[in-house]
Amino acid sequence: MQTMQTPLPKLSFKEQMHQAREDAILQSTCQLLGEKAFDTMTMDDVANAVGIAKASLYKHFSSKEELCSAAMVQILGRVQAFLGGLSEDMPAQDKLRALVRWSLERLLAKEMPLLPSRNSSLRAQLMDNKAYIDGLIAVSDQIGQWITEAQAQGVINPELPPLVVLYTLYARACDPVVSFLKEGGLYSDADIVELVLRTCFEGLAAR
């Protein structure tokens, strides 16, 4: 017997505008986190980027920590969506390379947030954010599965602890080598991605 689903209540125009403004706030925050990082970004920066008064910004988020925490949850959602969109038929190492490529491209486009310092108030807020922790665990578990598969296939060194490989891949999303090469002006963005991918997965030893 087919059950009838109760339709979700339709948002009022005011609620729709509130949600649209909140989406714009989070989008601008994600961009600013990639350009300035948490410690130097201000609520004034966000308000100016969105084109609203700072008082309106505080109607959505009570602090910079709360705002950036929500933005980080949204970014994790994008990572999960990307991972979920990869073909199940792809070899494990190809999935890992695709993830690192995507991360490097986001980093070059300044769409990947720079990590907060260890003593940052944002880091403390994130550790208390269940949605962030749940998303981080889900992403880490998926990547970890691909790492162990690639090690079993012998394409990633099985002597390396999977956690070390995981953190190495995570580090590419905030790799300073990318900005150094970008500022040098000798390589295109595509070249930078390929070079960092090669050093990440093939190392520095001559073959």
N, C-alpha and C positions, 0 to 999 in steps of 0.2 A: 504494500500500500504506500503510495507516494504522499509524503508529508508536505504540507503547505508551509513555505517559509514566510515569516513576517517581514514585510519590506522595511528597510531602514528609514527612519524619519528623515524627511527632506530638510536640508539646512536652509535657514532663512537667509535673505540677502545679506543681512548684517553679519551672520555667522560665516557666510561664504567670503565676504570681504576680509573678515578677521583671519580666516584660514589662508587666504591668498597673501595677505601681508606677512603672516608668519612664515609661509613658504619662501617669500622673498627675503626675509630676514635670515633664515637658515642658509639660503643659497649664497647670500653675500658674506655671511660669516665663514662658510666653507672656503670661499675664495680668499678672504682676508687671512684665514689661518694658513693658507698656502703661501701667501705673499709676505706676511709679517710675523707669523707665529703668535701664540697666545700671549706671551709676556709683553709684547710691544703693541698688540692690537688693543684698541679702546672701544668703549660703547659709542663714543662720538664717531669713530670710524665707521661702525656698522650703521648707525643712524644716517650718516651722510651718504653712504653707499646705497642705502635703500631709498633715501629721500624722504625721511620722516623725522619728526622731532624725537629727541632722546626720551622725552616723557612717554611717547607712544611706544617706544621700544620696551620700556619697563612695564608696560601693560601686558606684554607677552612673556618676558623673562625678567626675573627679579635681580639677576646678577650676571656678570660676564661669565662666571663659572657655569651657571645653569644654562646660559645660551650656548656656550661652546661645547658643553657636554651633550646637549641636544643635537648640535651640528655633527659631533663625532659619531653619535648613534646613526644619524642619517648617512654619513660616509660609510660606516660599516655595512649599512643596508645596501649601498651601491656595490660594495665588494661582494657581498653574498649574492646579489643579483647577477654579477659578472660570473662568479663561480658556477652558479646554477645554470647559466646559459652555455657553458662549455659542453661540447658533445661528449657523451659517455664513451664513445668509441675512440676518443683521443688517448694515446699512451700517457701514462702518468707524468713522465718528464715533460711532454709537450704541454700538458695542462699547467705545470709549474712555470714553464717558460712563458706561456701566454699570460699568466698572472703577473709575473715580473715585468713583462713588456707593457701591460696595461698600467701597472703602477708607475713605471718610468715615464710613460706618456703623460699620465696625470701630473706627475711631479714637474715635468717640463712645462706643462700648461698652467702650473701653479694652482692645481686643483686638489693636490694632496697636502693635508695639513702637516706642518712641521711638528715634530714631537715635543710635548712640554718637558721642561726640565724636571728632574727627579723630585725636587722640592716644590714644584709648582702647585698652586691651589687647584688648578684644573686636574692634575693627576689624582689628587685626593678625591675630588668630586667624581671622577670617572670610576674610581675603585668602589664607590658607593652607589653607582648607577647600575641597577640590575639589567636594564635593557642593553647597556653597553657591554657588561660582562658576559651576558648570555650570547650576544652577537659575536664577541671576541672568541669565546669558547667554540661556538659553532664554526667560525672561519678557521680557527686553529685546528680543530678536529678534522675538517675536510682536507686542509693542506697536509696535515700530518699523515693522513691515509695515503695521499698521493706520494708523499716522500717515502714511506715504507714500501709502497709498491715499486717505486723507481729503484730503491735499494735492492729489493728482492730480484729485480730484473738486471741488476748489475750496472745500471747507467748512472747511478749516484753511489759514491763510495759507501759501502755498507758498514765500514768501520767508524764512520762518523755518527755520533748520537743524533737521532732524528730531531731532537730539540735544538741542537746546534744548527742544523740545516734550516729548520723553521725560522729561527731568529736571523740567520743570514739572509734569507729571502725577505723577511720583514724589513730588514735594514736597507734594502734596495729602495724602498719607498721613501726614504729620507737620506739617500746617499749623497754626500757633499761632492763626490766626483762629478755628478751630473751638472751641478751649478758651476764648478770649476771649468769643465769643458765648454759649457754654454757661454760663459763669460769670455773664454779664450777666443771664441769666434772662428776656430779652425774647422769645426765640424758642424754639420747640419743636425737637427734634432733626431732625424732617422739614424744618422751615423752614430750619435751618442747612445741611442737605445741599443743598437747592435753591438757596440763596443762594450758597454756595461754588461749586457747579456752574455757576451762571450767570456769576459773575465769572471762572471758569476758562475757560469756552468762549466767552463772549460779550464779555468784557472790561469796562472801565469807561466806555467812550465811549458817549454818547447815541446811540440808534438812531432 
